[in-house]
Amino acid sequence: MSRTINSPLSKSLGSLAGWKQVANAIVGETSNGRFQIQFYNEGTTRISITQADTFEDFSYSVVASPAFNPVVTDNQDALEVRTSKFILRISKNPVRFGFYTLDNQPINEDDPGFGTSWNGEQVTTYKKIQAGERFIGLGEKTGPLDRKGNGYQNWNTDNFAYSPGADPLYCSIPFYMGVHNGLVYGIFFDNTHKSFFNFGASNNRFTSFSADAGEMNYYFMYGSSVAEIIQQYTHLTGRMEMPPLWSIGYQQCRYSYYPDKEVLTLAKTFREKDIPADTIVFDIHYMDQYKIFTWSQRDFSDPKELLVQLQRMGFQVVVMCDPGIKVEEGYDTYDKGIREDVFIKYQDGTNYTGQVWPGWCHFPDFTNPKTRMWWQKQFTDYVNIGVEGFWNDMNEIATWGQMIPENIELDFEGNQATMRRGRNLYGMQMARSTYEGAKNLLKGKRPFNLTRSGFSGVQRYAAVWTGDNVAYDEHMLLGVRLVNSMGLSGIAFAGYDVGGFVGDANSKLFARWVSIGAFSPFFRGHSMINSRDSEPWAYGEEVEQISRNYIKFRYQLLPYLYSLFYDASTTGMPVQRSLAIDYTHDWKIYDGQFHNQFLLGPSILVAPAESTKEFVKVYLPEGEWYSLYNGQKYPGQSEIIVECPVHRLPVFIKGGAIIPMKPVLSNTKEVSDHLTLHLYAGKQDTSFEYYEDDGSTFQYQEGRFAKRLVEYRPHERMFILNATEGTYVSPVRKLKIVWHGFDATLAEATVNGNPVAVNNDVNQFFAALEKFDPFFDPEPAPRENVHSVEIEYSTAAITLQW
């Protein structure tokens, strides 16, 4: 039996002195502290451990409430709580927490010697490493998919041009999942102080998570799959609302596009070159001397008229919003901020001043409700001229010198705390203030909000991008892993700067990056000041055509993508999915050769490859898979070598996939009445929930949507569109169904029992690249022989049989 640690340097929780059940909590007293246990459902429990007299009951992250009253069995050596999902066993001497399956297999156990211990103010929970255990998640963290053998810290940091192994970065998500012996669990450590996660780095005994101060407050989740754990975690911390449709189209940014004539030229060039795009992003040069909520009178003399012209061309605008408010009397935002007393302060009551783009600045205290109301008012002029998109940057807080004092105090909803507790939260609370403020001002229209910094729960308020990345291949692939990991950690709307923000991409790198970016949830090209032009046409004719092909394919996929965003808003499932979600216990996916691969939704597998490679090894997990380009079929659980010239990113469609697509339009304001459903032959029953709404308002929350379950039943040779739910009237009038990978002799079909003509068709998602040598025979784009039917679209049930 392990003894209780109680040395002059460190002490553990100690032995159980007594316990009681109060309302929906189990409260225990120990020789060195106390604990509290609450259940949020039968698969999620909260463990709070403290040396203080009371437990903290405040969280910016958690929006759920305890909802299950457990039955406690008091045995001689342990307390035991049994739910329909798992058993929690609390040993008495010393107090340790262990989680077990209903047939008594260990899921997650405290290290028997240490459990939860204090080292001064620092509090740590030590966990036993289970046989073969792997660890995934933690949000925006560099490194491999499997975190085992590595350590990380959470301390939101402006990390310009970060290296592929840098830690920490901009955003902290202290949530991970453990995988072993066919089991999976999740742990969310809800403590906003600087925290540390050790997954067996520099030791072979334990994993641990710790914080510099505060309470040991963590949530344990258990379920049958990674997907179920993600759903439990996002039940706790919330899910995104539907974004505006335009925000998932292509966005073009540069630090910076100015003056206004350059912006208009950019917009016109997209339209002239037939490259779809929806958004132009204004970086800090649109402002007067970098002062937020102002416009440069020299470069943007009439911003309202500029936005009118852009909107006529189908473009939305996203504007940069930094938190630094320049200390300058006569600057309206500063004067109002001083008058309303909204800035963060030192402990002696004076406003903190730090230096950033505008010069010396004060910074709003977004943990104060009155500051959030003041912040909302500042956005009135933006909204009045038609701005519906906002970009929260520099909100770690980033300042010159990168040493923001930790003795600054924040309001914390009236429970004052210092920057030691508030730094990791600052960016999330700024995102909250911006999103809630813009939402109120837009009066029913959805804002788009993007943030660089955040904490668990930030998905409720903003998309997240991976900050100041660098233009080289390793960083391109790192961005993919970061987005995969954020998806595992509840952030469904995430992306990176296509082409790299820092440095100059070459033509091959940009071509590859834009093809990968076309499959990311947030799709934006962005480059830094004093770097080369980095628009889709800036790298020569061939790269322009490659970019056009992949951006157009993104726009064809918008019905599929939009349905995935709806899924994210209701279940928390990410849009871009690590293979660890669907193939958790297939150890091949954790191999460094394959850990960059991901699924877009349930059915599209993307295998990112360096721009310098002509061939790449791809791992296809369980199932059947088809090449996106020519329909070639491959077996699952196999490694294959495929060509990956710069114009052809390896992409595969899973057998049984149902992929809704529409014709390419120049932007999302344009409407088509045609819908195509691509069906790929498979052996198992599959389904997909196709979703539509108006793309711009919150009326979908009141039932104004159109969704229908689409089913494929291969053994019955049947394809079913169930009746549409909801009150939204879809613009779709014509439906085309395309069969991929079916019998070459397919000739007859019925729709709702009536015969319908089956067409022999040729499918081609990408245009052939032009060659500029007149004596060279152009290589045609890969083409696929398919079958199709065309019928009238109906909201009533439609059954296709063949």
ChimeraX attribute file (.defattr): number of C-alpha atoms within 10 A of each C-alpha:
attribute: neighborCount
match mode: 1-to-1
recipient: residues
	/A:1	7
	/A:2	10
	/A:3	13
	/A:4	21
	/A:5	19
	/A:6	14
	/A:7	9
	/A:8	8
	/A:9	9
	/A:10	14
	/A:11	19
	/A:12	27
	/A:13	27
	/A:14	25
	/A:15	19
	/A:16	24
	/A:17	15
	/A:18	12
	/A:19	16
	/A:20	12
	/A:21	15
	/A:22	10
	/A:23	8
	/A:24	15
	/A:25	17
	/A:26	20
	/A:27	17
	/A:28	18
	/A:29	19
	/A:30	20
	/A:31	16
	/A:32	18
	/A:33	18
	/A:34	24
	/A:35	22
	/A:36	20
	/A:37	18
	/A:38	22
	/A:39	22
	/A:40	20
	/A:41	19
	/A:42	18
	/A:43	21
	/A:44	27
	/A:45	20
	/A:46	21
	/A:47	17
	/A:48	20
	/A:49	25
	/A:50	21
	/A:51	17
	/A:52	11
	/A:53	8
	/A:54	9
	/A:55	16
	/A:56	14
	/A:57	7
	/A:58	11
	/A:59	12
	/A:60	18
	/A:61	19
	/A:62	16
	/A:63	13
	/A:64	13
	/A:65	12
	/A:66	15
	/A:67	13
	/A:68	17
	/A:69	18
	/A:70	19
	/A:71	12
	/A:72	15
	/A:73	12
	/A:74	12
	/A:75	11
	/A:76	8
	/A:77	14
	/A:78	19
	/A:79	18
	/A:80	19
	/A:81	17
	/A:82	18
	/A:83	18
	/A:84	10
	/A:85	16
	/A:86	23
	/A:87	21
	/A:88	22
	/A:89	21
	/A:90	21
	/A:91	19
	/A:92	19
	/A:93	19
	/A:94	25
	/A:95	29
	/A:96	25
	/A:97	22
	/A:98	20
	/A:99	24
	/A:100	18
	/A:101	18
	/A:102	14
	/A:103	8
	/A:104	10
	/A:105	13
	/A:106	17
	/A:107	22
	/A:108	26
	/A:109	19
	/A:110	22
	/A:111	21
	/A:112	20
	/A:113	18
	/A:114	26
	/A:115	25
	/A:116	27
	/A:117	24
	/A:118	25
	/A:119	15
	/A:120	12
	/A:121	11
	/A:122	18
	/A:123	23
	/A:124	24
	/A:125	24
	/A:126	21
	/A:127	26
	/A:128	20
	/A:129	22
	/A:130	18
	/A:131	9
	/A:132	9
	/A:133	16
	/A:134	21
	/A:135	21
	/A:136	23
	/A:137	26
	/A:138	29
	/A:139	25
	/A:140	30
	/A:141	29
	/A:142	22
	/A:143	16
	/A:144	19
	/A:145	25
	/A:146	21
	/A:147	25
	/A:148	19
	/A:149	15
	/A:150	16
	/A:151	17
	/A:152	21
	/A:153	20
	/A:154	25
	/A:155	22
	/A:156	26
	/A:157	22
	/A:158	23
	/A:159	18
	/A:160	14
	/A:161	17
	/A:162	18
	/A:163	14
	/A:164	17
	/A:165	11
	/A:166	13
	/A:167	20
	/A:168	19
	/A:169	23
	/A:170	31
	/A:171	33
	/A:172	28
	/A:173	26
	/A:174	26
	/A:175	24
	/A:176	23
	/A:177	23
	/A:178	24
	/A:179	24
	/A:180	19
	/A:181	13
	/A:182	12
	/A:183	20
	/A:184	25
	/A:185	25
	/A:186	26
	/A:187	23
	/A:188	22
	/A:189	24
	/A:190	25
	/A:191	21
	/A:192	27
	/A:193	23
	/A:194	21
	/A:195	23
	/A:196	18
	/A:197	24
	/A:198	21
	/A:199	26
	/A:200	19
	/A:201	17
	/A:202	11
	/A:203	10
	/A:204	11
	/A:205	14
	/A:206	19
	/A:207	24
	/A:208	21
	/A:209	23
	/A:210	25
	/A:211	24
	/A:212	20
	/A:213	20
	/A:214	20
	/A:215	24
	/A:216	26
	/A:217	21
	/A:218	20
	/A:219	21
	/A:220	22
	/A:221	27
	/A:222	27
	/A:223	20
	/A:224	13
	/A:225	20
	/A:226	25
	/A:227	20
	/A:228	21
	/A:229	28
	/A:230	27
	/A:231	22
	/A:232	24
	/A:233	28
	/A:234	28
	/A:235	20
	/A:236	21
	/A:237	22
	/A:238	25
	/A:239	25
	/A:240	24
	/A:241	18
	/A:242	23
	/A:243	24
	/A:244	21
	/A:245	22
	/A:246	21
	/A:247	25
	/A:248	25
	/A:249	25
	/A:250	24
	/A:251	22
	/A:252	26
	/A:253	22
	/A:254	22
	/A:255	17
	/A:256	18
	/A:257	21
	/A:258	18
	/A:259	15
	/A:260	18
	/A:261	13
	/A:262	12
	/A:263	19
	/A:264	18
	/A:265	10
	/A:266	16
	/A:267	21
	/A:268	14
	/A:269	13
	/A:270	20
	/A:271	15
	/A:272	9
	/A:273	13
	/A:274	13
	/A:275	23
	/A:276	24
	/A:277	27
	/A:278	25
	/A:279	25
	/A:280	25
	/A:281	24
	/A:282	23
	/A:283	20
	/A:284	23
	/A:285	19
	/A:286	26
	/A:287	22
	/A:288	17
	/A:289	15
	/A:290	23
	/A:291	27
	/A:292	22
	/A:293	21
	/A:294	16
	/A:295	19
	/A:296	18
	/A:297	12
	/A:298	12
	/A:299	17
	/A:300	20
	/A:301	13
	/A:302	13
	/A:303	19
	/A:304	16
	/A:305	13
	/A:306	16
	/A:307	19
	/A:308	15
	/A:309	14
	/A:310	20
	/A:311	16
	/A:312	9
	/A:313	18
	/A:314	20
	/A:315	22
	/A:316	23
	/A:317	21
	/A:318	24
	/A:319	23
	/A:320	23
	/A:321	25
	/A:322	22
	/A:323	26
	/A:324	27
	/A:325	28
	/A:326	25
	/A:327	21
	/A:328	15
	/A:329	10
	/A:330	9
	/A:331	14
	/A:332	13
	/A:333	22
	/A:334	23
	/A:335	16
	/A:336	14
	/A:337	18
	/A:338	15
	/A:339	9
	/A:340	12
	/A:341	16
	/A:342	26
	/A:343	22
	/A:344	25
	/A:345	22
	/A:346	17
	/A:347	13
	/A:348	9
	/A:349	10
	/A:350	11
	/A:351	20
	/A:352	20
	/A:353	21
	/A:354	23
	/A:355	18
	/A:356	21
	/A:357	17
	/A:358	18
	/A:359	19
	/A:360	17
	/A:361	23
	/A:362	24
	/A:363	23
	/A:364	25
	/A:365	25
	/A:366	30
	/A:367	27
	/A:368	20
	/A:369	16
	/A:370	15
	/A:371	21
	/A:372	21
	/A:373	16
	/A:374	20
	/A:375	24
	/A:376	19
	/A:377	14
	/A:378	18
	/A:379	18
	/A:380	16
	/A:381	13
	/A:382	19
	/A:383	15
	/A:384	12
	/A:385	14
	/A:386	17
	/A:387	22
	/A:388	22
	/A:389	25
	/A:390	25
	/A:391	23
	/A:392	22
	/A:393	22
	/A:394	23
	/A:395	30
	/A:396	27
	/A:397	25
	/A:398	23
	/A:399	20
	/A:400	12
	/A:401	9
	/A:402	14
	/A:403	11
	/A:404	17
	/A:405	13
	/A:406	13
	/A:407	15
	/A:408	21
	/A:409	23
	/A:410	27
	/A:411	19
	/A:412	19
	/A:413	14
	/A:414	10
	/A:415	10
	/A:416	13
	/A:417	16
	/A:418	20
	/A:419	19
	/A:420	19
	/A:421	21
	/A:422	23
	/A:423	25
	/A:424	30
	/A:425	29
	/A:426	25
	/A:427	28
	/A:428	32
	/A:429	24
	/A:430	29
	/A:431	30
	/A:432	24
	/A:433	22
	/A:434	30
	/A:435	23
	/A:436	19
	/A:437	21
	/A:438	28
	/A:439	18
	/A:440	14
	/A:441	19
	/A:442	18
	/A:443	10
	/A:444	12
	/A:445	18
	/A:446	23
	/A:447	28
	/A:448	26
	/A:449	24
	/A:450	25
	/A:451	31
	/A:452	25
	/A:453	34
	/A:454	30
	/A:455	25
	/A:456	31
	/A:457	25
	/A:458	30
	/A:459	29
	/A:460	21
	/A:461	26
	/A:462	31
	/A:463	25
	/A:464	28
	/A:465	26
	/A:466	23
	/A:467	25
	/A:468	21
	/A:469	27
	/A:470	26
	/A:471	23
	/A:472	20
	/A:473	21
	/A:474	14
	/A:475	18
	/A:476	28
	/A:477	19
	/A:478	22
	/A:479	27
	/A:480	24
	/A:481	24
	/A:482	26
	/A:483	32
	/A:484	32
	/A:485	28
	/A:486	31
	/A:487	28
	/A:488	30
	/A:489	30
	/A:490	33
	/A:491	31
	/A:492	30
	/A:493	26
	/A:494	25
	/A:495	25
	/A:496	27
	/A:497	27
	/A:498	31
	/A:499	32
	/A:500	28
	/A:501	26
	/A:502	21
	/A:503	18
	/A:504	20
	/A:505	24
	/A:506	15
	/A:507	20
	/A:508	18
	/A:509	23
	/A:510	31
	/A:511	28
	/A:512	29
	/A:513	29
	/A:514	26
	/A:515	25
	/A:516	23
	/A:517	27
	/A:518	23
	/A:519	26
	/A:520	26
	/A:521	26
	/A:522	25
	/A:523	26
	/A:524	27
	/A:525	24
	/A:526	24
	/A:527	28
	/A:528	19
	/A:529	13
	/A:530	11
	/A:531	14
	/A:532	14
	/A:533	16
	/A:534	24
	/A:535	20
	/A:536	25
	/A:537	19
	/A:538	13
	/A:539	20
	/A:540	10
	/A:541	15
	/A:542	19
	/A:543	23
	/A:544	20
	/A:545	22
	/A:546	25
	/A:547	25
	/A:548	23
	/A:549	22
	/A:550	26
	/A:551	25
	/A:552	25
	/A:553	21
	/A:554	25
	/A:555	25
	/A:556	20
	/A:557	19
	/A:558	20
	/A:559	20
	/A:560	23
	/A:561	28
	/A:562	23
	/A:563	21
	/A:564	25
	/A:565	26
	/A:566	23
	/A:567	20
	/A:568	24
	/A:569	21
	/A:570	17
	/A:571	20
	/A:572	30
	/A:573	29
	/A:574	31
	/A:575	29
	/A:576	32
	/A:577	25
	/A:578	30
	/A:579	23
	/A:580	26
	/A:581	21
	/A:582	16
	/A:583	15
	/A:584	20
	/A:585	18
	/A:586	14
	/A:587	10
	/A:588	18
	/A:589	23
	/A:590	21
	/A:591	13
	/A:592	11
	/A:593	13
	/A:594	19
	/A:595	23
	/A:596	24
	/A:597	25
	/A:598	27
	/A:599	26
	/A:600	21
	/A:601	21
	/A:602	20
	/A:603	18
	/A:604	23
	/A:605	28
	/A:606	21
	/A:607	22
	/A:608	25
	/A:609	26
	/A:610	20
	/A:611	23
	/A:612	13
	/A:613	11
	/A:614	13
	/A:615	14
	/A:616	19
	/A:617	16
	/A:618	20
	/A:619	21
	/A:620	23
	/A:621	20
	/A:622	14
	/A:623	16
	/A:624	20
	/A:625	28
	/A:626	23
	/A:627	18
	/A:628	24
	/A:629	20
	/A:630	16
	/A:631	21
	/A:632	13
	/A:633	18
	/A:634	18
	/A:635	15
	/A:636	15
	/A:637	14
	/A:638	13
	/A:639	15
	/A:640	12
	/A:641	10
	/A:642	13
	/A:643	13
	/A:644	22
	/A:645	17
	/A:646	23
	/A:647	21
	/A:648	18
	/A:649	26
	/A:650	24
	/A:651	22
	/A:652	23
	/A:653	25
	/A:654	27
	/A:655	25
	/A:656	25
	/A:657	25
	/A:658	28
	/A:659	22
	/A:660	24
	/A:661	21
	/A:662	22
	/A:663	16
	/A:664	20
	/A:665	17
	/A:666	19
	/A:667	22
	/A:668	23
	/A:669	15
	/A:670	9
	/A:671	13
	/A:672	15
	/A:673	13
	/A:674	16
	/A:675	21
	/A:676	20
	/A:677	20
	/A:678	18
	/A:679	23
	/A:680	23
	/A:681	22
	/A:682	21
	/A:683	13
	/A:684	12
	/A:685	14
	/A:686	16
	/A:687	16
	/A:688	20
	/A:689	18
	/A:690	23
	/A:691	23
	/A:692	20
	/A:693	24
	/A:694	17
	/A:695	20
	/A:696	16
	/A:697	19
	/A:698	20
	/A:699	16
	/A:700	18
	/A:701	10
	/A:702	9
	/A:703	13
	/A:704	18
	/A:705	20
	/A:706	20
	/A:707	22
	/A:708	20
	/A:709	16
	/A:710	21
	/A:711	20
	/A:712	25
	/A:713	17
	/A:714	16
	/A:715	10
	/A:716	10
	/A:717	11
	/A:718	17
	/A:719	22
	/A:720	19
	/A:721	21
	/A:722	17
	/A:723	16
	/A:724	20
	/A:725	16
	/A:726	16
	/A:727	14
	/A:728	17
	/A:729	14
	/A:730	18
	/A:731	14
	/A:732	16
	/A:733	14
	/A:734	15
	/A:735	18
	/A:736	19
	/A:737	20
	/A:738	22
	/A:739	21
	/A:740	24
	/A:741	19
	/A:742	14
	/A:743	11
	/A:744	10
	/A:745	8
	/A:746	15
	/A:747	14
	/A:748	12
	/A:749	18
	/A:750	16
	/A:751	18
	/A:752	13
	/A:753	11
	/A:754	10
	/A:755	13
	/A:756	18
	/A:757	14
	/A:758	18
	/A:759	15
	/A:760	17
	/A:761	14
	/A:762	12
	/A:763	18
	/A:764	16
	/A:765	17
	/A:766	21
	/A:767	16
	/A:768	17
	/A:769	18
	/A:770	13
	/A:771	13
	/A:772	11
	/A:773	8
	/A:774	7
	/A:775	7
	/A:776	8
	/A:777	10
	/A:778	13
	/A:779	10
	/A:780	11
	/A:781	15
	/A:782	16
	/A:783	17
	/A:784	19
	/A:785	16
	/A:786	19
	/A:787	22
	/A:788	22
	/A:789	20
	/A:790	16
	/A:791	13
	/A:792	10
	/A:793	17
	/A:794	15
	/A:795	17
	/A:796	12
	/A:797	14
	/A:798	17
	/A:799	17
	/A:800	20
	/A:801	20
	/A:802	15
